[in-house]
Amino acid sequence: MPPKLVMQTLNQLWLQLQKSNVQVAIGRYRDEQS
């Protein structure tokens, strides 16, 4: 795999991880508020 493609794949995985982390944090915040 060309390095550019590797970087793009890692970037996509990182973005997905960030999104799921944000969703988990929001869920925890809502649980604490109720």
N, C-alpha and C positions, 0 to 999 in steps of 0.2 A: 504493500500500500504506500502511495506517495505521502510524504510528510504533511502536505497540505490537507489531504483527505483525513489523515489521522487527527489533525488539529480540529477540523470541522466536526468530526465525530465526537471528540472529547468535549467540544464546546456545546454540542447538542445535549449530551448526557449531563453536563454541568447545569445547563439551563433547566432541564427537566427536574434535576435534583433540587435546584433553587425553588422552583414552583411548588414541589411537593413539600419542601421545608416550610414555605410560607403558609401553605394550606394547613399543615399540622399546627403551626404557631397560632393561626387564626382560630382553629378548632379549640385549642387549649385556652385561648383568651376568652372565647365565648363560654366555655364551660365554667371558667372562674367567675364570669360576670353573672351567670344565672343563679 
